[in-house]
Structure formats: C-alpha cells, structure tokens
C-alpha cells in the first residue's frame, strides 16, 4: 500500500513543470529505502510471500462486517494519479465494523500492477511464490483509537489494509469500467479527476470469508510497521483489456509509463500468517501426521546446531523417545498446535505438565480458546501461576522461583467449582471458580502461545522447556498425581491430550530435545 496524499501530489504537480524530480523515495531504489527510512529494513515488513503450508488456520477469526460499502454510493470521489498508483478517495462512511480488533474507517484505495514485457504480473503479495496480475489495497485507519488517518498513520495499531488479488478473464468487470475509463484523464502524475458513483463492495471478490491475516507495514517509505493486513484468497477478475489499460495508461513523474508498481516480498521472520479457512493444500491430503513430520523436518533444518531426535522415532509407537519441546527466545514465534482427539466439553478436568522456565512474566503454557472466549481453558506460569476457566481467572498466588523442572497439575470440578493446584505432587492452594460451568467445545488448543500472540505480539508467550503435558476429562486423585510427579507411571495418559500420542504440529522454530524431564 502507499499513503501518498493528494495534497502532496498537487504540490508535485505544480512544481513538475519546473523540472521537479521524484517525490521522496522516487530517486531511491527499494533496496536502498532503508538508508533514508530505517524502518524499511525492519523485521515485520510488507508485502510478503504467503506460503500456504506455513499458514496457520485459525477458526477463531471472525468474519467481516462492512458498513457503507454497499453501493452505488453517490458523490464526488476523487481519483488521482499520484505518480505511483491510481488512488480513489473513499468516504468516511465506509467502515469495517467487525472482523478486526477495532472499528476501522476507510480512507482510500489504490492499485499495484505490472506490465513490463518479461514480468507482466504486478501484485505485491504473492501466494506460494506466485505473483498475480495486480493488487487492490483498501486503506483504513483505526477510528476507535484515533480521530483521523493523519493521526493514526504512524501510531501503533493505526492502520488496516484489505488486499485483493486480480486475475485476468474473458469478461469485462463492469464495476471497474468507470474507474478504468477515467484513467486517460489522469494520464500525467499529479492529475486528478472524479467519479460520481462507486460500488466498493461490488469491486471486491465474491468470497470475503477466506482470507489471510498478518501484521506488517506500509509497502512504501516510511515503511511504518503498524498495518494489520488481510489478503483475500479469492481473486477479482478483470478482462485482459481492462488490465492492459491499467498497465499502459498512466505516466509517472518522469513521464515514463507507470509499471511494476510493487515492492518485492519481504522476509516473514518471526511472524505467523493466520488463515480464516483450511487452505486447499491441507485439505488435499497432507494428513496431520505428515504435516507434523514435515514441520519437524523443517524445524530440524532450522536448528541444525541442536541435537534433534530421529524423525522416524516420532510415531505413536515410540512414546519413550518422544522429545520435549523447547521454546527459545531466539525463536519468539515458536508454538505448537494440538489436534484435540475429541471435542473439549468439560465439567471437570485435570491438566498436568512438566515445565522448566524462568519465573517471570505471564507465560501461557497451554491455551484453549473459542470464538467467544479467548481464555476458555488456559494455564500460565512465570511470576505467578494462573488458570483461566470460561474466561474467569484463578490466581493461585504462588511465586515459584525454581528454574529447574517442576511438575504442575491443576484439576477442576464444576459441581462446586473447586479448583486445586498440585506442585511437584503436593496439593497446594484450593480456589473456587465457575461453579456449574461447562468448558465449551470447538476451540483451538495451543502450547506456548495464545491465539492473539500468534499475530506477532508475543506478550504472553511461554519460553522454556515443556514435556509430558496431559489433559484428562476427569479428576485424577492425589496418589495418581503424586506418581506422575515422581515419574513412577507411564500408563496414566490424558484422554483428551496424551503426550506422545496426540498429534501436535510444531511451528516457528520449536526446538526438539531428548526428554530429560524425568531424570
Ligand atoms: Zn498499496
């Protein structure tokens, strides 16, 4: 996306005749942007290549609800050739009411395209390395937190962009006809015209339910990293002729045909791309076990320095050699997704795990969240031990200082709401929470992150080693818990999560180490 202002461009136009050259980065090749705008070399830049096999499906992302998008809208909508793109000003009545963490108000939309002989496609985002014909960006600012685009543009959580990719087809897309026909009127950079009717919703792809989400930046200087990106999976079709007009009509500030108006893909680094849907790749038969092994191989490659167990020993039959998971601060994006063997609908449970970490912060070891409840069943360690059930917090007020392995169990029974904590097999505090409640099914279970941490905040990530995490849908008795903490039993396995048997998908550079939790 670019955030060139119409005012700025008008200024340029005035001086253009006198030999004005370039706006600001105009003279700089994108590889050199960072010299003048250091943020352009930062770690969370846009666009990116969306690699579908690395995308993390999140059932929890809510669908979009738009207000004021449905047309035809009548008015005077400015259309500008800003020397980099064609930009259409949007009315502030266009808002994203739901689907993002805040309400966002539309500002403008613009296009990125290609057109050079050898490289005809021009989208900024690519999917599995594939560049599409062109890309539409609809720029919004966070109107919950800020009063205008200018205020929001360089602030945290300031912007959200909806991105749509274009493909060519045989039929004219009539919702683009007026905009494209006006291009001839704004051939020179800085020129402006207007259209009187606009139907924004109709200009988008039909399927607005399938999309990718990640945290990124402006794709032009100053490359501010405050953009929540949504890239829709289904493509908008324009006719070949429409695309040709787009590629051949506008001129830049040097009166060269405006082409290849996109920034190349930036490294993903520690970010995770979420998807609102199961990408085809997975549905096409990458069974969980296979994807687990692929992820493991990937992790192994990433961590060549580390001793990694043989992949072939990771089958269910090889439980004794199942590795522990090490979530290193060097890999802040690391997490594990747990494929629950049955729906989690609990009126009692016991959750036990071995943990080795530093006693600091709120580190979410296990998080289970549903659409309605971020903290449906969550256990955190760190400076304190906390448990959430149905969104309610139980704070056990224990300040553990050990940096060695510790065995924790929590159990809860809805009948009286009784909640108990066991540390190293010893029964500790007892609290009451959520009497009569039932933990809801249909959520996502993660180790070392909660689902909001996946978009790159990492405020509540777990860093350290984790092993033998089990979840039962009933109460273990004190003797059973004691024997687990003394490593005296290998037969007590969770019926919902069973360590070494439940399929787990590792991501983001989780390090696998031989399990020494019970040594
Ligand atoms: Zn853009």
Boltz pocket constraint, residues with backbone or C-beta under 6 A from the ligand:
constraints:
  - pocket:
      binder: B
      contacts: [[A, 1], [A, 2], [A, 110], [A, 111], [A, 112], [A, 137], [A, 219]]
      max_distance: 6.0
